[in-house]
Amino acid sequence: MRLLTYNIHKGIGGRDRKYRLERIIEVITKEAPDIVCLQEVDHLVRRSGHHNQPRLLSEGCALHHHSYQLTVPIRGGGYGNLVLSRWPMHQTHHMCLRFKKRKHRGAQLVVVETPEGPLSLVNWHLGLTGNERLWQARQLLKHTMMMAEPHTPTIIAGDSNDWRDHISDRIFTQQSFQLVTDPPSQFRSFPAFWPVMALDKIFVRGSVNAGNVQVVSTPLARRASDHLPLVFDFQISG
């Protein structure tokens, strides 16, 4: 099975600043993922033609099970997180991770019914300061879906903004999570045109057998957004 995580920057290129959602769709479909975790997805916002990006992305990627979380409101629309899946999802929860009065942030928690069994999945986008991210990670781990037995197959993916790996070192390794995007020097994803920081990360716990994980650094991916996507191949053991 294959998961892709990608901050799509509302479909706006990192260098040319052009809105071209079709580039994002092409980047994703070329990797043939089964599950996609997206951040910064617009919904009915002027800069992206008032498009319903969750619907367009679901249709364009032929992944018809989807769940959208609007985290930042903008004049009747906004942007947020989106999970696309080849398989049905249930137990969908949307968490607010806003820290004090800073920018709205959020996490999606869903269970995906994969052919190899249920998968607990988190798609999130964290804040810009260290204390904010540590608080957000702790809040997530307090959720009832995250307090299940450690053997429950779980993947956490998204834009962590954690270039120093503090949430991994200080929180997740103590909770039986493995950072599969390690070492950071091999998974630099930002900025897309000249990546120097490993902001996009994937954690696993339980009976998730990690396979290949890599940054997608094709010429199109370097133009389509300000982040590069990550792809992760995995299996769920019985």
Backbone as CSV, one residue per row, in Angstrom:
resi,resn,N_x,N_y,N_z,CA_x,CA_y,CA_z,C_x,C_y,C_z
1,MET,0.857,-1.190,0.000,0.000,0.000,0.000,0.889,1.234,0.000
2,ARG,0.346,2.320,-0.525,1.151,3.537,-0.651,0.387,4.754,-0.138
3,LEU,1.064,5.546,0.689,0.537,6.807,1.207,1.377,7.952,0.661
4,LEU,0.718,9.049,0.333,1.405,10.273,-0.088,0.945,11.410,0.813
5,THR,1.885,12.211,1.309,1.543,13.415,2.074,2.151,14.629,1.384
6,TYR,1.361,15.744,1.366,1.738,16.854,0.480,1.062,18.135,0.959
7,ASN,1.854,19.166,1.230,1.326,20.509,1.434,1.236,21.152,0.054
8,ILE,0.020,21.333,-0.450,-0.151,21.757,-1.847,-0.165,23.272,-2.027
9,HIS,-0.078,24.051,-0.936,0.033,25.510,-1.043,-1.122,26.099,-1.859
10,LYS,-2.322,25.549,-1.654,-3.557,25.985,-2.330,-3.519,25.797,-3.850
11,GLY,-2.565,24.998,-4.324,-2.417,24.813,-5.759,-1.604,25.904,-6.435
12,ILE,-0.930,26.724,-5.634,-0.153,27.855,-6.156,1.323,27.494,-6.154
13,GLY,1.978,27.670,-7.285,3.387,27.320,-7.419,4.271,28.109,-6.474
14,GLY,5.323,27.453,-5.999,6.210,28.092,-5.033,7.041,29.213,-5.604
15,ARG,7.358,29.153,-6.910,8.185,30.192,-7.515,7.413,31.033,-8.531
16,ASP,6.597,30.400,-9.374,5.899,31.202,-10.384,4.609,31.832,-9.863
17,ARG,4.163,31.398,-8.662,2.981,31.962,-7.992,1.712,31.818,-8.832
18,LYS,1.686,30.858,-9.750,0.511,30.633,-10.576,-0.365,29.555,-9.951
19,TYR,-1.674,29.789,-10.018,-2.617,28.794,-9.531,-2.864,27.768,-10.631
20,ARG,-2.405,26.547,-10.384,-2.550,25.473,-11.365,-2.814,24.170,-10.605
21,LEU,-4.069,23.938,-10.245,-4.387,22.733,-9.473,-4.100,21.471,-10.282
22,GLU,-4.159,21.579,-11.610,-3.902,20.406,-12.442,-2.473,19.899,-12.268
23,ARG,-1.537,20.789,-11.920,-0.172,20.332,-11.667,-0.117,19.462,-10.418
24,ILE,-0.838,19.884,-9.386,-0.892,19.109,-8.148,-1.469,17.719,-8.431
25,ILE,-2.558,17.675,-9.177,-3.202,16.397,-9.483,-2.251,15.494,-10.265
26,GLU,-1.523,16.065,-11.193,-0.583,15.251,-11.979,0.545,14.713,-11.114
27,VAL,1.069,15.537,-10.215,2.120,15.078,-9.305,1.619,13.898,-8.481
28,ILE,0.408,14.021,-7.951,-0.143,12.959,-7.099,-0.395,11.690,-7.898
29,THR,-1.076,11.810,-9.025,-1.480,10.610,-9.756,-0.281,9.842,-10.311
30,LYS,0.796,10.530,-10.623,1.984,9.830,-11.120,2.591,8.903,-10.076
31,GLU,2.318,9.167,-8.803,2.839,8.310,-7.726,1.888,7.168,-7.374
32,ALA,0.677,7.177,-7.905,-0.311,6.110,-7.707,-0.523,5.751,-6.239
33,PRO,-0.835,6.735,-5.383,-1.057,6.414,-3.965,-2.449,5.825,-3.731
34,ASP,-2.573,5.104,-2.631,-3.864,4.593,-2.177,-4.514,5.533,-1.165
35,ILE,-3.689,6.241,-0.415,-4.143,7.189,0.607,-3.337,8.467,0.435
36,VAL,-4.012,9.611,0.515,-3.338,10.896,0.347,-3.709,11.815,1.509
37,CYS,-2.692,12.418,2.143,-2.884,13.417,3.192,-2.409,14.765,2.643
38,LEU,-3.342,15.703,2.502,-3.025,17.008,1.930,-3.238,18.103,2.958
39,GLN,-2.413,19.132,2.867,-2.558,20.315,3.703,-2.656,21.554,2.804
40,GLU,-3.250,22.615,3.345,-3.453,23.892,2.637,-4.292,23.682,1.376
41,VAL,-5.449,23.085,1.572,-6.402,22.850,0.486,-7.493,23.904,0.561
42,ASP,-7.661,24.671,-0.502,-8.667,25.741,-0.542,-10.072,25.194,-0.774
43,HIS,-11.043,25.962,-0.277,-12.459,25.664,-0.553,-13.202,26.987,-0.701
44,LEU,-13.628,27.285,-1.932,-14.432,28.471,-2.229,-13.709,29.769,-1.870
45,VAL,-12.446,29.853,-2.265,-11.621,31.029,-1.988,-11.303,31.729,-3.313
46,ARG,-11.328,33.062,-3.301,-11.151,33.845,-4.534,-9.847,33.536,-5.241
47,ARG,-8.732,33.415,-4.493,-7.414,33.236,-5.123,-7.334,31.956,-5.954
48,SER,-8.190,30.991,-5.634,-8.207,29.726,-6.380,-9.506,29.567,-7.159
49,GLY,-10.038,30.690,-7.640,-11.198,30.673,-8.519,-12.482,30.210,-7.857
50,HIS,-12.549,30.331,-6.526,-13.704,29.844,-5.767,-13.969,28.360,-6.041
51,HIS,-12.910,27.630,-6.332,-13.050,26.209,-6.633,-13.326,25.392,-5.361
52,ASN,-14.034,24.312,-5.570,-14.202,23.300,-4.524,-13.040,22.324,-4.680
53,GLN,-11.895,22.678,-4.114,-10.701,21.855,-4.308,-10.837,20.443,-3.750
54,PRO,-11.480,20.241,-2.592,-11.641,18.855,-2.134,-12.324,17.965,-3.170
55,ARG,-13.370,18.468,-3.804,-14.061,17.670,-4.819,-13.192,17.485,-6.064
56,LEU,-12.551,18.567,-6.524,-11.716,18.478,-7.720,-10.540,17.524,-7.514
57,LEU,-9.944,17.558,-6.347,-8.815,16.678,-6.068,-9.263,15.223,-5.957
58,SER,-10.394,15.006,-5.316,-10.924,13.643,-5.204,-11.217,13.061,-6.580
59,GLU,-11.880,13.854,-7.427,-12.213,13.380,-8.769,-10.962,13.239,-9.641
60,GLY,-10.075,14.228,-9.593,-8.898,14.210,-10.446,-7.925,13.087,-10.103
61,CYS,-7.879,12.724,-8.816,-6.980,11.646,-8.386,-7.668,10.285,-8.369
62,ALA,-8.966,10.270,-8.701,-9.756,9.025,-8.703,-9.684,8.317,-7.362
63,LEU,-9.729,9.105,-6.300,-9.787,8.578,-4.934,-11.072,9.131,-4.326
64,HIS,-12.126,8.350,-4.371,-13.463,8.897,-4.178,-13.945,8.921,-2.734
65,HIS,-13.171,8.343,-1.834,-13.487,8.480,-0.405,-12.648,9.637,0.130
66,HIS,-13.296,10.660,0.658,-12.534,11.811,1.115,-13.175,12.461,2.332
67,SER,-12.341,13.159,3.079,-12.782,13.890,4.270,-12.016,15.206,4.318
68,TYR,-12.741,16.311,4.500,-12.135,17.643,4.469,-12.335,18.345,5.808
69,GLN,-11.291,19.001,6.268,-11.329,19.801,7.502,-10.934,21.235,7.169
70,LEU,-11.875,22.156,7.252,-11.566,23.566,7.044,-11.029,24.130,8.362
71,THR,-9.809,24.604,8.342,-9.188,25.096,9.577,-9.058,26.614,9.624
72,VAL,-8.861,27.258,8.463,-8.669,28.712,8.428,-9.779,29.334,7.586
73,PRO,-10.787,29.971,8.211,-11.889,30.574,7.444,-11.435,31.816,6.695
74,ILE,-11.951,31.965,5.460,-11.685,33.147,4.640,-12.959,33.498,3.876
75,ARG,-13.704,34.503,4.309,-14.841,35.070,3.565,-15.771,34.028,2.950
76,GLY,-16.335,33.215,3.760,-17.284,32.225,3.280,-16.658,30.922,2.831
77,GLY,-15.335,30.882,2.757,-14.621,29.660,2.424,-13.471,29.479,3.381
78,GLY,-12.334,29.034,2.853,-11.160,28.877,3.693,-10.248,27.798,3.160
79,TYR,-9.311,27.376,4.014,-8.434,26.277,3.617,-8.145,25.391,4.818
80,GLY,-7.683,24.172,4.495,-7.455,23.217,5.573,-6.862,21.919,5.063
81,ASN,-7.242,20.825,5.719,-6.649,19.512,5.475,-7.628,18.593,4.744
82,LEU,-7.087,17.695,3.942,-7.916,16.787,3.161,-7.278,15.404,3.132
83,VAL,-8.089,14.380,3.426,-7.671,12.987,3.265,-8.434,12.395,2.091
84,LEU,-7.710,11.781,1.168,-8.289,11.036,0.059,-7.919,9.571,0.232
85,SER,-8.848,8.681,-0.123,-8.568,7.262,0.083,-9.215,6.418,-1.007
86,ARG,-8.523,5.346,-1.367,-9.085,4.356,-2.289,-10.159,3.520,-1.600
87,TRP,-10.082,3.479,-0.268,-10.970,2.618,0.500,-11.830,3.448,1.461
88,PRO,-12.927,2.894,1.942,-13.822,3.652,2.831,-13.135,4.084,4.127
89,MET,-13.649,5.181,4.672,-13.168,5.707,5.953,-14.339,5.819,6.911
90,HIS,-14.046,5.682,8.199,-15.078,5.913,9.209,-14.396,6.433,10.480
91,GLN,-15.179,6.649,11.516,-14.685,7.234,12.774,-13.897,8.512,12.514
92,THR,-14.465,9.385,11.701,-13.775,10.619,11.332,-13.910,11.663,12.439
93,HIS,-12.786,12.193,12.867,-12.771,13.247,13.886,-11.883,14.389,13.397
94,HIS,-12.328,15.620,13.634,-11.549,16.803,13.287,-11.196,17.542,14.573
95,MET,-9.916,17.655,14.841,-9.433,18.309,16.057,-8.972,19.727,15.761
96,CYS,-9.367,20.650,16.610,-8.809,21.994,16.570,-7.510,21.992,17.364
97,LEU,-6.435,22.443,16.759,-5.130,22.503,17.418,-4.626,23.943,17.516
98,ARG,-5.554,24.869,17.631,-5.145,26.260,17.749,-4.504,26.511,19.111
99,PHE,-3.325,27.090,19.101,-2.563,27.350,20.317,-2.708,28.820,20.685
100,LYS,-3.359,29.064,21.846,-3.616,30.433,22.301,-4.333,31.215,21.209
101,LYS,-3.794,32.360,20.786,-4.466,33.160,19.764,-3.707,33.140,18.439
102,ARG,-2.937,32.097,18.255,-2.171,32.006,17.015,-3.036,31.436,15.894
103,LYS,-2.448,31.266,14.745,-3.158,30.812,13.553,-3.878,29.492,13.804
104,HIS,-5.060,29.365,13.235,-5.823,28.128,13.375,-5.053,26.967,12.760
105,ARG,-4.998,25.865,13.489,-4.377,24.629,13.007,-5.312,23.473,13.346
106,GLY,-5.108,22.335,12.662,-5.996,21.218,12.920,-5.395,19.884,12.550
107,ALA,-6.102,18.832,12.984,-5.716,17.459,12.660,-6.970,16.666,12.331
108,GLN,-6.850,15.789,11.366,-7.908,14.850,11.019,-7.517,13.470,11.525
109,LEU,-8.454,12.804,12.184,-8.246,11.438,12.643,-9.314,10.574,11.998
110,VAL,-8.911,9.583,11.229,-9.859,8.705,10.552,-9.365,7.270,10.659
111,VAL,-10.274,6.341,10.445,-9.920,4.928,10.302,-10.200,4.538,8.861
112,VAL,-9.166,4.047,8.174,-9.282,3.614,6.791,-9.405,2.099,6.757
113,GLU,-10.409,1.607,6.052,-10.625,0.158,5.949,-9.825,-0.380,4.767
114,THR,-8.540,-0.637,4.993,-7.660,-1.133,3.938,-7.889,-2.631,3.718
115,PRO,-7.420,-3.168,2.601,-7.538,-4.611,2.373,-6.784,-5.449,3.398
116,GLU,-5.832,-4.833,4.101,-5.049,-5.553,5.100,-5.550,-5.306,6.519
117,GLY,-6.671,-4.594,6.643,-7.248,-4.330,7.954,-7.346,-2.851,8.247
118,PRO,-8.004,-2.490,9.355,-8.190,-1.078,9.698,-6.861,-0.379,9.980
119,LEU,-6.773,0.871,9.506,-5.606,1.713,9.738,-6.057,3.010,10.379
120,SER,-5.488,3.338,11.527,-5.732,4.631,12.164,-4.793,5.656,11.536
121,LEU,-5.382,6.723,10.994,-4.612,7.701,10.225,-4.834,9.101,10.767
122,VAL,-3.737,9.853,10.870,-3.796,11.260,11.271,-3.156,12.098,10.175
123,ASN,-3.879,13.123,9.737,-3.350,14.117,8.793,-3.370,15.454,9.510
124,TRP,-2.207,16.097,9.629,-2.174,17.350,10.389,-1.224,18.368,9.788
125,HIS,-1.372,19.616,10.283,-0.525,20.736,9.878,-0.260,21.550,11.140
126,LEU,1.008,21.539,11.578,1.352,22.141,12.869,1.838,23.572,12.729
127,GLY,2.034,24.205,13.889,2.369,25.617,13.956,3.837,25.916,13.700
128,LEU,4.171,27.203,13.807,5.491,27.683,13.403,6.484,27.814,14.548
129,THR,6.040,27.654,15.787,6.962,27.789,16.916,7.078,26.469,17.666
130,GLY,8.215,26.282,18.321,8.484,25.028,19.012,7.494,24.704,20.103
131,ASN,7.199,25.672,20.971,6.250,25.431,22.058,4.862,25.094,21.538
132,GLU,4.469,25.753,20.457,3.175,25.485,19.835,3.101,24.037,19.345
133,ARG,4.137,23.588,18.663,4.135,22.229,18.115,4.141,21.177,19.213
134,LEU,4.901,21.399,20.269,4.918,20.446,21.375,3.545,20.346,22.024
135,TRP,2.880,21.479,22.211,1.517,21.473,22.765,0.571,20.734,21.838
136,GLN,0.677,20.980,20.544,-0.216,20.333,19.584,-0.018,18.819,19.567
137,ALA,1.232,18.377,19.627,1.499,16.937,19.657,0.916,16.299,20.905
138,ARG,1.058,16.962,22.034,0.497,16.415,23.284,-1.024,16.373,23.241
139,GLN,-1.640,17.399,22.664,-3.096,17.402,22.540,-3.570,16.235,21.675
140,LEU,-2.877,15.983,20.580,-3.267,14.870,19.722,-3.212,13.551,20.480
141,LEU,-2.157,13.338,21.229,-1.982,12.064,21.913,-2.987,11.856,23.035
142,LYS,-3.683,12.913,23.440,-4.730,12.782,24.459,-6.057,12.309,23.872
143,HIS,-6.184,12.366,22.545,-7.433,11.960,21.911,-7.658,10.469,22.121
144,THR,-8.920,10.089,22.300,-9.229,8.690,22.607,-8.750,7.737,21.513
145,MET,-8.794,8.180,20.245,-8.323,7.316,19.164,-6.818,7.078,19.242
146,MET,-6.094,8.004,19.869,-4.649,7.864,19.977,-4.227,7.152,21.251
147,MET,-5.162,6.956,22.160,-4.847,6.307,23.428,-5.133,4.809,23.379
148,ALA,-5.314,4.286,22.159,-5.537,2.854,22.000,-4.250,2.091,22.307
149,GLU,-4.336,0.769,22.273,-3.163,-0.052,22.552,-2.056,0.237,21.532
150,PRO,-0.798,0.155,21.967,0.313,0.495,21.071,0.393,-0.358,19.812
151,HIS,-0.234,-1.550,19.806,-0.140,-2.403,18.622,-1.100,-1.967,17.512
152,THR,-2.016,-1.028,17.814,-2.946,-0.559,16.788,-2.169,0.080,15.639
153,PRO,-2.369,-0.368,14.392,-1.629,0.232,13.275,-2.018,1.694,13.075
154,THR,-1.042,2.567,13.179,-1.284,4.015,13.148,-0.228,4.704,12.303
155,ILE,-0.674,5.644,11.463,0.232,6.513,10.713,-0.149,7.962,10.978
156,ILE,0.826,8.788,11.286,0.656,10.239,11.404,1.484,10.879,10.301
157,ALA,0.845,11.692,9.462,1.546,12.291,8.323,1.117,13.740,8.157
158,GLY,1.995,14.543,7.574,1.631,15.923,7.281,2.795,16.880,7.428
159,ASP,2.456,18.150,7.345,3.437,19.231,7.461,3.605,19.544,8.939
160,SER,4.716,19.103,9.502,4.954,19.294,10.935,5.589,20.641,11.248
161,ASN,6.200,21.286,10.253,6.974,22.513,10.482,8.085,22.314,11.521
162,ASP,8.408,21.057,11.827,9.332,20.741,12.913,10.717,20.434,12.347
163,TRP,11.410,21.453,11.933,12.693,21.256,11.279,13.771,20.758,12.235
164,ARG,13.549,20.883,13.557,14.536,20.410,14.530,14.207,19.026,15.099
165,ASP,13.094,18.440,14.668,12.675,17.115,15.140,12.406,17.076,16.647
166,HIS,11.939,18.167,17.210,11.661,18.196,18.645,10.503,17.294,19.032
167,ILE,9.428,17.270,18.226,8.279,16.452,18.630,8.620,14.970,18.547
168,SER,9.526,14.612,17.664,9.947,13.219,17.599,10.796,12.861,18.820
169,ASP,11.796,13.658,19.088,12.731,13.350,20.170,12.097,13.466,21.551
170,ARG,11.214,14.453,21.730,10.697,14.741,23.072,9.362,14.075,23.381
171,ILE,8.628,13.662,22.357,7.279,13.149,22.604,7.037,11.796,21.951
172,PHE,7.182,11.695,20.641,6.698,10.509,19.943,7.527,9.263,20.191
173,THR,8.838,9.384,20.308,9.632,8.189,20.583,9.274,7.598,21.946
174,GLN,8.809,8.431,22.870,8.390,7.942,24.190,7.034,7.259,24.152
175,GLN,6.309,7.417,23.040,4.979,6.826,22.891,4.972,5.709,21.840
176,SER,6.121,5.089,21.635,6.273,3.917,20.755,6.089,4.243,19.276
177,PHE,6.237,5.509,18.885,6.176,5.875,17.478,7.573,5.847,16.853
178,GLN,7.612,5.463,15.597,8.849,5.487,14.813,8.747,6.569,13.756
179,LEU,9.756,7.402,13.662,9.842,8.403,12.596,10.473,7.737,11.383
180,VAL,9.667,7.481,10.347,10.211,6.777,9.181,10.934,7.731,8.234
181,THR,10.701,9.027,8.377,11.422,10.027,7.585,12.659,10.476,8.357
182,ASP,13.544,9.543,8.589,14.749,9.784,9.374,15.919,9.071,8.701
183,PRO,17.077,9.734,8.544,17.452,11.034,9.086,16.878,12.195,8.259
184,PRO,16.682,13.349,8.890,16.090,14.491,8.190,16.848,14.910,6.934
185,SER,18.144,14.716,6.919,18.944,15.145,5.769,18.545,14.437,4.480
186,GLN,17.869,13.286,4.591,17.448,12.539,3.408,16.007,12.839,2.995
187,PHE,15.309,13.681,3.774,13.893,13.925,3.505,13.572,15.418,3.514
188,ARG,14.433,16.203,2.908,14.217,17.642,2.826,13.139,17.929,1.784
189,SER,12.130,18.677,2.186,10.963,18.885,1.320,10.584,20.347,1.125
190,PHE,11.320,21.268,1.757,10.958,22.689,1.679,12.218,23.549,1.668
191,PRO,12.210,24.606,0.821,11.244,24.918,-0.233,11.436,24.008,-1.435
192,ALA,10.381,23.800,-2.191,10.390,22.778,-3.229,11.478,22.993,-4.276
193,PHE,11.734,24.245,-4.643,12.698,24.500,-5.718,14.136,24.300,-5.275
194,TRP,14.402,24.333,-3.950,15.742,24.113,-3.415,15.612,23.638,-1.971
195,PRO,15.205,22.383,-1.763,14.825,21.931,-0.411,16.006,21.859,0.555
196,VAL,15.844,22.526,1.688,16.873,22.526,2.726,16.333,22.087,4.084
197,MET,15.000,22.008,4.247,14.410,21.642,5.533,13.456,20.464,5.386
198,ALA,13.488,19.569,6.359,12.607,18.400,6.382,11.391,18.726,7.254
199,LEU,10.417,19.400,6.651,9.226,19.825,7.398,8.117,18.780,7.363
200,ASP,8.053,18.006,6.306,6.986,17.024,6.133,7.470,15.677,6.667
201,LYS,6.693,15.086,7.582,7.174,13.904,8.296,6.087,12.833,8.374
202,ILE,6.536,11.594,8.582,5.642,10.463,8.738,6.080,9.651,9.955
203,PHE,5.135,9.402,10.861,5.351,8.561,12.032,4.469,7.321,11.927
204,VAL,4.950,6.199,12.456,4.136,4.988,12.500,4.216,4.374,13.889
205,ARG,3.168,3.596,14.202,3.142,2.861,15.464,2.349,1.579,15.256
206,GLY,2.663,0.568,16.044,1.915,-0.672,15.958,2.359,-1.521,14.780
207,SER,1.417,-2.266,14.224,1.748,-3.276,13.225,1.795,-2.705,11.811
208,VAL,2.454,-1.550,11.660,2.709,-0.958,10.350,4.148,-1.301,9.969
209,ASN,4.289,-2.087,8.934,5.620,-2.469,8.462,6.075,-1.475,7.398
210,ALA,7.078,-0.699,7.751,7.537,0.369,6.865,8.373,-0.179,5.722
211,GLY,8.055,0.281,4.514,8.851,-0.034,3.334,9.575,1.205,2.858
212,ASN,9.576,1.416,1.565,10.286,2.548,0.989,9.585,3.862,1.319
213,VAL,10.362,4.887,1.614,9.837,6.237,1.793,10.790,7.189,1.086
214,GLN,10.228,8.128,0.321,11.096,9.032,-0.432,10.397,10.355,-0.715
215,VAL,11.210,11.360,-0.968,10.723,12.662,-1.407,10.540,12.625,-2.917
216,VAL,9.417,13.140,-3.391,9.163,13.235,-4.833,9.732,14.564,-5.319
217,SER,10.810,14.497,-6.079,11.505,15.734,-6.481,11.582,15.855,-8.001
218,THR,10.508,15.482,-8.666,10.460,15.632,-10.117,10.426,17.120,-10.494
219,PRO,10.767,17.450,-11.739,10.681,18.854,-12.153,9.292,19.453,-11.946
220,LEU,8.241,18.680,-12.209,6.889,19.198,-12.005,6.606,19.447,-10.532
221,ALA,7.019,18.537,-9.653,6.806,18.727,-8.221,7.538,19.960,-7.698
222,ARG,8.672,20.271,-8.269,9.422,21.449,-7.825,8.718,22.756,-8.223
223,ARG,7.822,22.685,-9.203,7.091,23.881,-9.633,5.694,23.985,-9.022
224,ALA,5.071,22.852,-8.719,3.640,22.828,-8.433,3.259,23.442,-7.099
225,SER,4.131,23.364,-6.098,3.840,23.865,-4.755,5.126,24.398,-4.142
226,ASP,5.036,24.896,-2.912,6.259,25.300,-2.216,6.847,24.168,-1.382
227,HIS,6.133,23.043,-1.274,6.639,21.830,-0.630,6.751,20.726,-1.673
228,LEU,7.617,19.756,-1.401,7.643,18.518,-2.156,6.842,17.452,-1.409
229,PRO,6.185,16.551,-2.127,5.464,15.483,-1.438,6.386,14.351,-0.998
230,LEU,5.894,13.568,-0.033,6.557,12.333,0.378,5.665,11.163,0.011
231,VAL,6.272,10.047,-0.401,5.517,8.810,-0.604,6.084,7.750,0.332
232,PHE,5.180,6.901,0.816,5.532,5.905,1.835,4.820,4.604,1.500
233,ASP,5.607,3.552,1.282,5.059,2.223,1.040,5.079,1.436,2.355
234,PHE,3.992,0.746,2.625,3.871,0.052,3.907,2.927,-1.133,3.783
235,GLN,2.968,-1.986,4.792,2.039,-3.086,4.956,1.556,-3.122,6.391
236,ILE,0.401,-3.725,6.591,-0.114,-3.961,7.939,-0.007,-5.447,8.230
237,SER,0.725,-5.798,9.270,0.877,-7.203,9.618,-0.323,-7.672,10.446
238,GLY,-0.611,-8.941,10.358,-1.767,-9.493,11.046,-1.573,-9.631,12.542
